[in-house]
Amino acid sequence: MPTPYLGNPQETIKILQKYNFNFQKRFGQNFLIDTHVLSKIVDYADITKDDFVIEIGPGIGTLTQYLAEAAKKVVAIEIDKSLIPILQDDTLKEFANVKIINQDILKVDLNELINRENDGKPVKIVANLPYYITTPIIMSLFENNVPIANITIMVQKEVADRMKGLPGTKDYGALSLAVQYYAKPYIVANVPPNCFMPRPKIGSAVINLERYEKPIVSVNDEKMFFKLIKASFAQRRKTLYNGLRNSNELDFSQEKIAEAIKELGKGASVRGETLSIEEFAKLTNLLTKRYI
Ligand code: SAM
């Protein structure tokens, strides 16, 4: 066991006091202090001694210690430079398989990093991130085709519910479809505020996204697929027909939209929120085939 072994409030407080650390609100710093949650994250990320793991936002290195014990190699990317000495000289000093990078994750070229450090082979991503950058990060990982086997990430409980939302439910929306196009979501644990220091105001959840080898549905035009989804959910209570007709980003005639909805086997009053991912794919292909 490394010393200090983190993951309980006493050790976390000791480290924070030793370095006179000030929590930075703008970096969303809520450190995990619950060993049960830490073990669950590592278990569900399915990390073995063959795995290369990228941790986004290691904080004082609590989760990183667990990851380093389970994985072949861990690269931990942390934006806050005041945490780097804590990680390097203290909490992670005993781990030869951990590399710490002081950078903003939004500015790191992960494809290049994975090519350099792991011969371009798929990696596992683990993170307990500030909530305001969670969705942009997940979407950019998928959209930029970063080679990923899975992502195991702490998110706001409400965001986890939306990621795995199903048609016709209040949680179903553009985020559900974007995530489920690329990956299979599974909620690993609901995590109450008392598992963190300091305590956040809202509940969190750990979600595991198991990436599909290729997207779950096949579309002629991926950009159009996402535009249609966005337009369909822009005004939730409107019909699909009105959503598509009113969108500034789409340029289909009324007749074409009505015809495609009919060909989809739906009535004129159908709402976008009732369509499955397969139906959105079919709608995309119906609307775009006439351009080919
Ligand atoms: N992983 C630690 C844990 O579980 O205790 C810390 C989690 S804390 C919620 C989020 C961490 O992400 C902080 O250490 C914060 O400084 C870091 N962070 C915030 N924005 C970041 C960014 N853009 N790039 C890299 N790290 C970031």
Residues whose N, C-alpha, C, O or C-beta is under 5 A from the ligand:
A	BS01	SAM	F27 G28 Q29 N30 F31 L32 I56 G57 P58 G59 T62 L63 I77 E78 I79 D80 Q103 D104 I105 L106 N128 L129 P130
